[in-house]
Amino acid sequence: MWSLLSPAVRSASFLRRMQRRSQQGTRSYKKVEEEQPRAPNSGNSLAKTLLTVTLFSSLVFFCFKMLSFQILFLFSGLSYAAVVDIRQASSSVSQVPDYFETTTERFPGPTQTGSAPFLVETNPAPFGNPTSFVANAPLETALPIANNTDNGSIFQLVGQLSSYFPNPVGFGANEYALPPGANVSQVHVLHRHGSRYPTGDSTVARFGSLIHNITANGTAQFTGSLTFLNSWSYKLGAEILVPRGRQELFDSGVLHYYNYAQLYDPTTKIVARTTTQDRMFKSAINFLNGFFDYTWPQNATLEPIIEQNKFNNSLAGYFQCPNSNNYRSTGGNNASLTWEGIYLADAVQRFNSLVTGSYKFTTADVYNMQTLCPYEEVAFGFSQFCTLFTYPEWRGFEYSIDLQFYGNNMFGSPTGRAVGIGYVEEVYARLQNHLYDLPPGSTNVNTTLDQMNSTFPLNQTLYFDFSHDTNIAAIITAFGLKQFAQYLPPTGPPADQQMVVSHMEPFAARLVIEIIKTPQPVKAVRPTGQPSDSTAYYDAGEPITYVHFLLNQRTIPLHRSYTQCETRDDGWCEAQTVLDVFQGLLAQARYTESCFGNYSATPYGTVVDGVPVG
């Protein structure tokens, strides 16, 4: 019956437009006459036209009334809403000509959709097979890099400034398809924003001003590979998404639709959360456009939480953690400065040999030049700064960022756990199916929003939250994923390094928590091949629920962080065991002390568990 009603409503909309035009009378036609030259005998022609339109409009108006009556009579109570819609629509007059009208679909043709995909349950090989197709990319990344014996991409060596790519090596778990009879029942997605311009206080902008000044006043002249600096100028914006960033989030929305579409109930609207910051808000919108399409407001309500100093927000937890923004949480910067002086020593000497005049590059200058490469790459598609450095120097750049994140935001920071604990407690509450109920001040959560079902729903199978790189790093720390707590020396990378920022926090990074239900306990070591007998995948026992963590499409093996979890090659852990672990995470974070305590700063390397020493 609704399929019959929809064309009627569209027809009524068309009839209303015709009625409005006839009611505009001579004034409308006078305007047309003023805009166009009058043809001979146009007065008689105009009178005839007006008479014809008036008669036609009367007929149309009568048909419209009869149509409304028939709808009301035939559809009784159900059609009342449709009649109300018709009346409401007549109260708003569109100023857009019919031929530019795009807000409603007229003459759309067939619109039947197919079954929603569920690739997470049907994909036989999530990772591991050679690729047979590589999508076209808008950025120029095929650049000649000196000493690139690995034939690797430097754009996967630029830490949190890397354009999104799935972790190429994984975190130590085997990637498997779901065993027969298993199903994903709920998914929590925590997503970083897409590629952006530098932040407003970025040192690369100051470097741009420096180069402009010394070239303008003749302090320096650049030669060789640096010749381009003589005419180069800083043209980057600040903070907001670049086109590549919009694409990353849209593509991610499409990817998550393929993976999880069948978890969405089309008769409901989900609540997705982001922050009010421009790049955060638009990242969420681009993702939802990819997951649903441009009509996403019919499927989701977007909740932008205020991101500003002194406002509680678990998606930007550092604003309610003063010690995360002062000298107490800068150990990573100090360690990085030490490392920069080591790995950039040759580059500083090399660049200074290409400068004539009194100016000499410092290590900080050269580091800014290296940082400009990924920023210009995602903003303009190409950067001349990229080929100035050797492949080993790009590896050094990656490690400098690893040091910063480890010491400023993760296990090497005294506020690492505290900044992320709010989101951890929100997930814990969702998994227990109750509203956030901790006293105000226990974490950086916005308790006003989290204590209402309308803004903190518990009945969703899909949860989409959008956050920042350092905040997600702190959340990983607050979850107690100690696989990434390995100490990073400021003098060079350790063997078997686990915490690599480009693998964890590139632009558009995503942490996904899947809740998986199985008919029996899944074997800790999966069978090889693809056995036809489903019993090959299971041990005897009752149905069970597992938790599966993925970071950038690769499994985080929970037993490497939670000793209570069974050692499994698929990285899963029983849900009840995970909840038992989560129960103790708030106390471990020491939120009030970490964020507001008056403790002394300690040297880099002293803090190893994301909380103050002592």
PAMARGU-124193 format. One record per residue: y, x negated, z of N, C-alpha, C in turn. Coordinates in steps of 0.2 Angstrom, whole numbers, plus 2048, in hexadecimal, padded with zeros to 3 digits. Atoms other than C-alpha are relative to their C-alpha. Layout:
BEGIN
YXZYXZYXZ;...
This chain:
BEGIN
7FA7FC8008008008008067FC800;7FA80480180C7F28038017FD7FA;8008038078087EB7F28048057FC;7FC7FB80480F7FB7EB807800802;7F98007FD81E7FB7F78057FA7FD;7FC8058028247EA7F28048007FA;7FD7FF8068287ED7E0806805801;7FB7FB8008317FD7E58067FD804;7FA8027FD83C7F47F18047FB7FC;7FD8048058407E77E48048047FB;7FD7FC8048447F57D8806803803;7FB7FD7FD84F7FE7E48067FB801;7FB8057FF8597ED7E78048007F9;7FD80080685C7ED7D48048067FF;7FC7FA8018627FF7D4806800804;7FA8007FC86E7FC7E28057FB7FD;7FB8048048767EE7D88038037FB;7FE7FC8058787F97CA805805802;7FC7FC7FD8808067D58077FD802;7FA8037FE88C7FA7DD8057FE7FA;7FC8028058927F47CC8048067FD;7FD7FA8038968067C6806802805;7FB7FE7FB8A08097D68067FC800;7FA8058008AB7FA7D38058037FB;7FC7FC8058B28057C48047FB7FC;7FB8048058C17FF7BA8027FA802;7FE8077FE8C57F17C57FC7FB7FE;8048058028B67E87C18017FE7F9;8008018078B87EA7AF8077FD7FE;7FA8038018CA7E67B08007F8800;8018077FF8C57D57B77FD7FD7FA;8038038068BA7D27A88048007FA;7FB8008068C87D779C8047FA801;7FB8057FF8D37CA7A47FD7F97FE;8038078018C67BC7A27FE7FF7F9;8028008078C17C07908058037FB;7FC7FD8058CB7C37807FE8077FF;8017F98028CC7D677C7FE8017F9;8027FF8078C37DB76C8048067FE;7FD7FA8038CB7E87607FC806802;8027FA7FE8C97FA7667FC7FF807;8048017FA8C27F3777802806805;7FF7FA7FB8CB8027807FB8057FF;8057FB8018C080F7787F97FE802;8078027FE8B180477A7FF7FF808;8008007F98B580178C7FF807804;8017FA7FD8B78137907F98037FF;8077FE8018A68177887FB7FC805;8048047FB89E809792800802807;7FF7FE7F98A580F7A27FD807801;8037F97FF89F82179F7F97FF800;80780180088E81B79A7FD7FD807;8028037F988D8107AA800805805;7FF7FB7FA89381E7B57FA805800;8057FC80188682A7AE7F97FD802;8068047FF87881D7AF8007FF808;8008017F987D8197C17FE806804;8027FA7FD87C82B7C67F9801800;8077FF80186B82C7BF7FC7FB805;8038057FC86681C7C8800802807;7FF7FE7F886D8227D97FB805802;8057FA7FE8638327D87F97FE800;8078037FF8538287D47FF7FC806;8008047FA85781D7E27FE804806;8017FC7FB85882B7EE7F9803800;8077FD8008488337E87FB7FB802;8058057FF83F8227E98007FF808;8008017F98458207FB7FC806804;8037FA7FD83F8327FF7F88007FF;80780080182E82F7F77FD7FB804;8038057FB82B81F8017FF802807;8017FE7F982F8278117FB806801;8057FB80082483680D7F97FD7FF;80780380281582C8067FE7FC806;8028067FC81581E813801802807;7FF7FE7F981A8288238037FB804;7FD8057FB81D81D8328007F97FD;80080780281880D8298067FE7FB;7FB80180582480F81B807800803;7F97FF7FD8338128288037F9800;7FD8078008357FF8298027FE7F9;7FD8018078367FE8168068037FE;7FA7FD80284380B8158067FD804;7FA8047FC84D8028238027FA7FC;7FE80680384C7F28198048027FA;7FC7FF8058537FB80A807802802;7FA7FE7FE8618028138047FA803;7FC8067FD8657F181C8027FC7FA;7FE8048068657E980B8068027FC;7FA7FD8038727F58048067FE803;7FA8027FD87E7EF8118037F97FF;7FE80780187F7DD80B8018007F8;7FF8018078877DA7FA8007F97FD;8018078038817CB7F08067FE7FB;7FB80380588F7C17E77FD7FC7FB;8038048058827B87DD7FE8047FA;8027FD8068807BE7CB7F88017FF;8077FF80086F7C57C77FC7FA7FD;80380680486B7B67BB8007FA804;8008057FB86E7AA7CA7FD802806;8037FE7FA8657B47D77F97FD801;8068037FE8587AA7E07FD801807;8027FE7FA8577B17F17FA805801;8067FC80084A7BE7EC7FD7FE7FA;80480180683C7BC7E08008077FC;8007FB80583F7C87D17FB7FF7FB;8058018058317CA7C57FC7FA801;8048067FE8267BD7CE7FA7FF7FC;8078018038167C07C47FB800806;8067FF7FB8057BF7CD8027FB806;7FE8047FA8077B87DF7FA7FF805;8068007FB7F57B87E67FF7F8801;8028077FE7F17A87F07F97FF801;8078017FF7E17A07F27FE7FE808;8018027F97D879B8028037FA802;7FD8067FE7E078E80D7FC7FB801;8058057FF7D977D80D7FF7FE807;8028037F97D177481C7FD7FA7FF;8038068027CF7638167FD7FC806;8028047FA7CD75C8287F9802801;8077FE7FF7BC7658287FC7FF7FA;8048008067B77638168007F97FD;8008078037BC7518127FA7FC802;8068047FF7AC7478108017F9802;7FE8077FF7B57368118077FF802;7F98007FE7C573681B8037F97FE;7FE8078027C77238187FB7FC7FE;8058058027BE7148117FE7FF7F9;8028018077BB7177FF8067FE7FC;7FB8038057C570E7F18048067FD;7FC7FA8037D47197EB7FF8007F8;8017FF8077D27207DA8078027FD;7FA7FE8027E47267D98067FE805;7FA8027FC7F571F7DF8068047FD;7FB7FC80280372B7DF8067FC7FE;7F98038028147267D6804800806;7FB8017FA8217207E38077FE7FD;7F98018038347207E08037F9802;7FD8077FE83670E7E87FD7FB7FC;8028068048356FE7DF7FD7FB806;8038047FB8286F47EA7FC7FA7FD;8048068038206E87DD8057FA7FF;7FB80680082B6D97E27FC7F9800;8038067FF8276C77E08027FD807;7FF8037F98256C07F27FD7F9800;8038077FF8236AD7F57FA800805;8068017FB8126A87FD7FC806802;8037FA7FF80B6B97FB7F87FF7FE;8078018027F96B37FB7FB806801;8047FA7FE7F26C38028018067FB;7FE7FB8057FA6CD7F4802807804;7FF7FA7FC8006D98028078027FE;7F97FD8018106E48028047FE806;7FC8017FA81E6DE80D803806803;7FE7FA7FE8236F080E7FC804805;8047FE7FB8156F281A8007FB806;7FF8057FB81B6E4825807800803;7F97FF7FE82C6EB82A801805806;8007FC7FA8276F483A8028077FF;7FE7F980083070583D8048017FA;7FC7FE80683A70382D7FB8007FA;8057FF80682A7048228008077FE;8027F98028297138177F9802801;8077FE7FD81A71D81C7FB7FE7FC;8068018038097178187FB800806;8068007FB7F871A8217FF7FA802;8038067FE7F270D82C7FB7FD7FC;8058028057E97028207F97FD803;8058037FD7DD6FA82D7FD804806;8037FC7FB7DA70783A8017FD807;7FF8027F97D970584D7F97FF803;8068027FD7C770184F7FA805800;8057FA8007BE71284D7FE8017F9;8037FE8077B371783E8038077FF;7FE7F98027BA7268347FB8047FD;8067FC8027AE7348328038077FE;7FF7F98017AE74582A7FD804806;8027FC7FA7AB7538377F88027FF;8077FE80179875683A7FF8077FF;8017F9802791766834800805807;7FF7FB7FA7957758408067FF804;7FA8027FC7A476C8478068037FD;7FA7FE8037B57738458067FE805;7FA8017FC7C776F84A804806802;7FD7FA7FD7CF77C855807800801;7F98017FE7E07758598027FA7FE;7FD8068027EC7688538077FF803;7F98017FD7FB76085B8037FA7FC;7FD80580480675684F8077FE803;7F98037FE81474A8558027FC7FB;7FE80380781E7448468067FD801;7FA80480082B7378448048037FA;7FC7FE80683A73B8387FE7FB7FB;80180480683A7338278057FB7FF;7FB806801843724820807802800;7F97FF7FF8557238248047FA7FF;7FB8058008657198238007FD807;8008047F986870C832804805805;7FC7FD7FB86E7138428077FE800;7F98028008817138458027FA803;7FE8067FD8817048507FC7FA7FE;8058058038756FA8458047F97FF;7FD8078018796E78448007FF7F8;7FF8018078766E88318078027FD;7FA7FD8028866F282F8057FA801;7FB8057FE8906E48387FF7FA7FC;8018068058876D782D8048027F9;7FC7FE80688E6E181E8077FE800;7F98027FF89F6DF8258027F97FF;7FF80780089D6CD8288007FD7F9;8018038078976C98168078027FC;7FA7FE8048A66D380F8067FC802;7FB8047FE8B26CA8198007F87FE;8008078018AC6B88168007FF7F8;7FF8018078AB6BB8038078027FE;7F97FE8028BC6C48028057FA802;7FB8067FF8C56B580B7FE7F97FE;8018068028BC6A88037FC7FB805;8038047FB8B36A18127F97FD7FE;8078028028A26A08097FF8027F9;8037FE80789B6A07F77F97FF800;8078008008896A47F47FD7FE7FA;80380380787E69B7E77F8802800;8077FF80186C69C7E17FD807802;8027F97FF8626AB7E8804804804;7FC7FC7FC8706B07F38078027FC;7FA7FE80487D6B27E4802807800;7FE7F880087C6C57E5804801806;7FB7FE7FA8856C47F68077FF7FE;7F98018028956BF7ED8038077FE;7FE7F98028966D17E77FD805803;8047FB7FD88B6DA7F2805803806;7FC7FD7FB8926E77FE7FB805804;8057FB7FC88A6F280C8028077FE;7FF7F98038887048057FB805804;8047FC7FC87C70B812803805804;7FE7FB7FC87F71B81B7FE7FF807;8028017F987B71E82D7FC806802;8047FB7FC86D7288367FC8057FC;8047FB80386873582A7FB7FE7FB;80680180485973781F8037FD7F9;7FF80280785972E80E7FB8057FC;8047FC8048507377FF7F87FF802;8078027FE84072D8037FE804806;8027FD7FA8407348147FF807800;8027F980284174680E7F98017FD;8077FF8038327438037FB7FE805;8058017FB82873B8117FE806804;8017FA7FB82A74A81C7FD8067FC;8027FB80582775680D7F87FF7FF;80780280281774D8087FC800806;8048007FA81174C81A7FE808801;8017F97FF81375F81B7FB8037FB;8067FE80580876180B7FA7FD803;8078037FE7FB7558127FE804806;8037FD7FA7FA75E8237FE8087FE;8027F98037F976F8197F97FF7FE;8078018037EA7688107FB7FF806;8058027FB7E27628207FF806805;8007FB7FA7E677182C8028077FE;7FD7FA8027EC7808227FC806803;8037FA7FE7DE78B828801801808;7FF7FE7F97E378983A807804801;7FA7FC7FF7F37928367FE8087FE;8017F98017F27A58388068037FD;7FA7FD8037FE7AD82B803806802;7FD7FA7FD8017BC8358047FE806;7FC8027FB80A7B28428057FB7FE;7FB8058018197A68447FF7FB805;8008057FB81779584C8067FD802;7FA8037FE82478C8567FF7F87FF;7FF80780182877A8508067FD803;7FA8027FC83376F85A8027F97FD;7FD80680283F7618558067FF804;7FA8017FD85075B85B8068027FC;7FA7FE80486275F8568027FA7FC;7FD80580486574E84E7FE8017F9;8017FE80786775083C7FA7FD7FC;8068028038597458367FA803803;8067FD7FD84D74D8428008077FE;8007F980385275F83D7FE8007F9;80280080785175B82B7F97FE7FE;80780280084075282D7FC806801;8047FA7FE8397618358008057FA;7FF7FB80584076C8277FC7FE7FA;8038038068397618197F8801801;8077FF7FE8287618227FE8077FF;8027F98008277748248018027F8;8007FF80782C7758117FA7FE7FD;80780280381D76B80D7FA804802;8067FC7FE8117748188008077FE;8007F98028177868148038017F9;7FC801806824785806807802803;7F97FF7FE83778A806800806804;7FF7FA7FC83379A80E7FD7FF807;8038027FA82D79181E802804806;7FE7FC7FA83879C82A7FC806801;8047FA7FF82C7AA8277FA7FE804;8068037FD81E79F82E8017FC806;7FF8057FA82679483B807801803;7F98017FD8357948478017F9802;7FF8077FE83D783849805800806;7FD8017FA84377F85A8037F9801;7FD8077FF85077185A8037FF807;7FE8017F985276A86C8067FB800;7FA8048008637628707FE7F9801;8018077FF86274F86E8077FD801;7FA8037FD8707488787FF7FE807;8018037FA87373E887801806806;8007FC7FB8707478977FC8077FF;8047FA80186575588F7F97FE800;8078018008537568927FD8017FA;8037FF8068487548837FA7FB7FF;80680480083674E8828007FC7F9;80080380683974A8708057FA7FF;7FB80580084773E8748017FE807;8018007F98427398858057FA803;7FC8067FD84D729887807803802;7F97FE7FE85D734889800802808;8007FE7F985773989A7FC7FA804;8038067FD85172789F8057FB7FF;7FB80580186071C8A27FE7F9800;80280780085670D8A57FD7FE7FA;80380280784E70E8948067FD7FB;7FA80280486070B88D8047FA803;7FC8067FD8656FC8987FC7FA800;8038078008616EA89B7F9800802;8078007FD8516EF8A47FA8017FB;8057FE8058486F48948027FC7F9;7FE80480684E6E68887FC7FA800;8048068008406DA88B7FD7FE7F9;80280180783A6DD8798057FD7FC;7FB80380484A6D88728017F9801;8008077FE84A6C887C7FA7FC7FC;8058038038396C48768007FF7F8;7FF80080783D6C88648057FA7FE;7FB80580284C6BC8647FD7F9800;8048068008416AE8697FC7FF7FA;8048008068356B285B8047FF7FA;7FC8008068436B484E8027F97FF;7FE8078008496A28527FA7FC7FD;80680480283769C84E7FF8017F9;8037FF8078326A583E8068007FB;7FA8008058446A58368037FA7FF;7FD8078008486938398017FD7F9;80080380784368E8278058047FC;7FC7FC80584C69D81F8087FF802;7F98027FE85D6998298027FA7FC;7FF80780385C6878228018017F8;8007FF80885868D8108068047FE;7FA7FC80286669A8108067FC800;7FA8047FF87368E8178017FB7FA;7FF80580686F6828088038037FA;7FD7FC8068756907FC807802802;7F97FE7FE8866928058057FA7FF;7FA804800896689800805802804;7FB7FE7FC8A468980C7FE7FF807;8008027F98A668981F7FB805803;8047FB7FC89B6988237F87FD800;8078018008896958297FC806803;8047FB7FD87B6A282C7FD7FE806;8038007FA8756A583D7F98037FF;8077FD8008636AB841801808800;7FE7F980086B6BC8458028037F9;7FE7FE8068736BD8347F98007FB;8067FF8048626B982B7FC805802;8047FA7FE8596C68358038067FE;7FD7FA8038666D38307FF8007F9;8018008078636CE81E7F98027FF;8077FE8018506D0820800808802;8007F97FE8546E18298038047FA;7FD7FC80585E6E781A7FB8017FA;8047FE8068506E680E7FC806801;8037F97FF8466F5815805805800;7FB7FA8018566FF8178028017F9;7FE7FF80785C6FC8067FB8027FB;8067FD80484B6FF7FF7FF807800;8017F98008497108058078047FF;7FA7FD80285C7148028018007F8;7FF80180785D70D7F07FA7FF7FC;80680180484C70A7EB7FE7F97FE;80180780184E6F77EA8057FC804;7FC8047FC8566E97F47FF7F97FE;80180780185A6D77EF7FF7FC806;8018047FA8586D28017F87FF800;8078007FE8456D58007FD7F97FD;8038068038416C67F48027F9803;7FD8067FD84B6B97FF7FB7FD805;8048037FB83D6B780B7F98007FE;80780180282B6B180A7FC805804;8057FB7FC81C6BB80F7FF7FE807;8018027F98196B181F806803804;7FA7FE7FC82B6B5824800808800;8007F87FF8286C88217FB801805;8048007FB8196C682C8037FF807;7FC8017FA8256BF839804805802;7FB7FA7FF8316CD8377FC806803;8047FA7FD8236DA83B7FF7FE807;8028027F981E6D084B807801804;7F97FF7FC8316D0850801807802;7FF7F97FE8316E38507FA802805;8057FF7FB8206E38598027FE807;7FE8037F98276D9867806805803;7FB7FB7FD8366E58687FD806803;8037F97FE82C6F58697FC7FF806;8048017FB8206ED8758047FF807;7FC8017FA82D6E7881805805802;7FB7FB7FF83A6F587F7FD807802;8027F980083070487D7F9802802;8077FF7FF81D7028817FE7FD806;8038037F98126F988E8047FB803;7FC8067FE81E6EA88F807802803;7FA7FD7FD82C6F68957FF803806;8017FD7FA82F6FC8A6801808800;7FF7F980183470D89F7FC8037FA;8057FE80682670E8917FD807802;8047FA7FE81C71B89A805806801;7FB7FB7FE82B7258A18038047FA;7FD7FD8058337288917FC8057FC;8047FC8048247308897FC805804;8057FC7FC81C7398988028087FF;7FF7F98008257498957FC8047FA;8047FE80581D74C8847F8801802;8078007FD80C74788C7FE806804;8017FA7FC80E7558998008067FC;8007FA80481276188C7FA8027FC;8077FF80380275E8837FB802805;8047FF7FB7F975E893800808802;7FF7F87FE8007708977FD8047FA;8027FC8067FC7768857F8800801;8078008007EA7708877FD804805;8027FC7FB7E8779897802808800;7FE7F98017F0789890805803805;7FB7FE7FC7FF78A89C8067FD7FF;7FA80280181178889C8017F9804;7FE8067FD8197778A1802803807;7FF7FD7FA81A77A8B48027FA805;7FE8057FB8207698BC807802802;7F97FF7FE83076A8C68057FC7FC;7FB8048038407658BE8017F9802;7FF8077FF8437528BD7F97FC801;80780480083074E8BD7FF7FC7FA;8008038068327498AB8068017FC;7FA7FE80483F74A89D7FF8067FB;8027F980383875B897806805801;7FB7FA7FF8457698947FC806803;8047FB7FC83D7758A18038077FE;7FE7FA80284878389B7FC8037FA;8047FE80683F78388A7F9800802;80780180082E77E8907FD805805;8027FB7FB82D78C89D8008077FD;7FF7FA80382F79A8907FA8007FA;80480080682179F8848038017F9;7FD7FF80782D7A38768027F97FE;7FE8078028327908767FB7FB801;8068057FE82278887D7FA8057FF;8067FC8018147938757FA7FC802;8078027FE80279187B7FB8027FB;8057FD8047F979B86E8007FD7F9;8008038067FC79085F7FA7FB7FF;8058058027EE7868568037FA7FC;7FC8068037FB77B84D8067FF804;7FA8027FD8097728568037FB7FC;7FC80680381676884D8067FE804;7FB8037FC82275D8578037FA7FC;7FD80580382F7518508047FC804;7FD8057FC8357418588027FA7FD;7FD80780283B72F8577FA7FB801;80580580083171F8558007FD807;8018037F98357178667FE806805;8027FB7FC83272886E7F88017FF;8077FF80182172A8667FC7FA803;8038067FD81D71886B800800808;8017FE7F982171D87D7FB805802;8057FB7FF81672C87C7F97FD7FF;8068048018087218767FF7FC807;8018037F980B7178867FF804805;8017FB7FA80C7268917FA803800;8077FE8017FC72C88A7FB7FB803;8048057FD7F571C8917FB7FD7FB;8048028057EE7168818007F8800;8008077FF7EB7048877FE7FB7FB;8028048067E46FE8778067FC7FE;7FA8038037F66FA8738047FC805;7FD8037FA7FA6F28848007F87FF;8018088007F56E087E8077FD800;7FA8048008026D38828027FD7FA;7FE80380680C6CD8748057FA801;7FC8067FE8126BB8768067FF7FB;7FA8018048246B78708007FA7FB;80080680581E6A78677FC8017FA;8047FE8068126B085B7FB805801;8057FB7FF8056BD8587FA7FE803;8078017FD7F56BE8627FB8017FB;8067FE8047E46BF85B7FE807801;8027F97FF7DE6D0857805805803;7FB7FC7FD7EF6D885A7FF8077FE;8017F98007EE6EA85D8068047FF;7FA7FD8018006F085E8047FD7FA;7FD8028058076EF84D8058067FE;7FB7FA8008176FA84B7FF8037F9;8017FD8068156FC8387FA8047FF;8067FC80080470383B800806804;7FF7FB7FB80A70E8498068057FF;7FA7FD80081C7138468047FF7FA;7FC8018068217128348048077FF;7FD7FA80182D71F82E7FB8067FE;8047FB80182573082E7F97FF803;8078017FC81772A83A7FE807803;8037FA7FD80C7388417FA7FE805;8058007FB8027398517FD807800;8037F98017F574784F7FA800806;8057FE7FB7EA74E85D7FC8067FE;8047FB8027DB7588577FB802806;8057FE7FC7D17638627FA8037FC;8067FF8047BF76485B7FB803804;8067FD7FD7B17708607FA7FF7FC;80780180379F76C85D7FB804803;8057FC7FD78F77685F7FC7FD806;8048047FB7877688698047F9800;7FD8077FF78C75686F7FF7FC7F9;80180480678F74B8607FE7F9802;8038067FE78573B8608067FB800;7FA8057FF79072C8668007FB7FA;80080480678A7228567FE8057FB;8017FB80578B72D8477FA7FD7FB;80580280577C72C83A8037FD7FA;7FE80380677E72282B7FF8057FA;8017FB80577F72B81A802807802;7FE7F97FF78073D8197F9804801;8077FC7FF7707458218018077FF;8007F980276C75681B7FE804806;8027FC7FA76575B82C8067FF806;7FA8017FC77475F8387FE7FD807;8028037FA76A75A8478007F9801;7FF80780076C7488428077FE803;7F98017FD77E74A848801801807;7FF7FD7F977B7528597FA7FD805;8048017FA77374E86A7FE808802;8017F97FD76B75D873805801805;7FB7FE7FB77776787E8048067FE;7FC7FA80178477487F8067FF7FB;7FA8018047937778748057FB804;7FB8057FD7A176A8788067FF7FC;7FA8018037B37668748027F9801;7FE8078007BA75586F8078007FF;7F98018017CB74E86E8007FA7FB;8008058057CF74385E8087FE7FF;7F98038017DF73885E8007FD7F9;7FF8038067E573384D8087FD7FF;7F98028017F57288498007FD7F9;7FF8018077FA7278377FA8007FD;8067FE8047EA72E8317FA7FC802;8058047FE7DF72283B7FE801807;8027FE7FA7D572584A8017FB806;7FF8047FA7DA71E85B7F9801804;8067FF7FC7C971B864802800808;7FE7FF7FA7CC7228757FD7FC806;8038037FB7BF71987E8037F9802;7FD8067FF7C970987C806800805;7FA7FF7FB7D77108877FE804806;8027FC7FA7CE71C8927F87FE801;8068037FF7BF71489A7FB806802;8047FA7FE7B97268A07FC8037F9;8037FD8067B572A88D7FA7FC7FE;8068038037A47268858027FC7FB;7FF8048067A47188797FD8037FA;8027FD8067A37208688037FD7FA;7FD8048067A57198578058057FC;7FB7FB8047AF729851806800804;7FA8007FC7BC72685F801806804;7FE7F97FD7BB7388667FE7FF808;8028007F97BA73C879800807802;8017F97FD7B474C882807802803;7FA7FD7FE7C3757885801800807;7FF8007F97C07598978017F9803;7FF8077FE7BF74689A8087FF7FE;7F98018027D0745891805804805;7FB7FC7FB7D875389C8007FC807;8008047FA7D27498AB8047FA800;7FB8058007DB73A8A5807802800;7F97FD8007EA7448A1803802807;7FE7FE7FA7EB74A8B28037FB804;7FD8057FC7EF7398B98067FC7FD;7FB8038047FC7348AC807800803;7FA7FF7FE80B73B8B48027FB806;7FF8057FA8097318C48007F97FE;8008078038067218BA8077FF7FD;7FA8018038167248B18067FE804;7FB8017FB8217238C18078017FD;7FA7FE80482F72C8B78067FF804;7F98007FD83D72D8C48017F8802;7FE8077FE83B71B8CA8017FC7F9;7FF8048068397148B88078017FD;7FA7FF80384871D8B1806800804;7FA8007FC85471E8BF8007FB806;8018047FB84E7118CB8057FA7FF;7FC8068008597028D07FC7FA801;80580680084C6F48CD8037FB7FC;7FE80680384F6E38C77FC7FF7F9;80380280684C6DE8B57FB7FA801;8048057FF83D6D38B37FF7FD7F9;8018038068396C68A57FB8037FC;8057FD8058306CB8957F97FE802;8078027FF81D6CB8987FE802807;8027FF7F981E6D08AB7FE807800;8027F980081D6E38A77FA8007FB;8057FF80580C6E789F7FD807800;8037FA8008086F98A38068067FF;7FB7FB80181870289E804803806;7FD7FE7FA81F7048B08037FA803;7FD8067FD82A6F98BB7FA7FC804;8058047FC8216EB8C4801801807;8007FF7F981C6EE8D67FF807802;
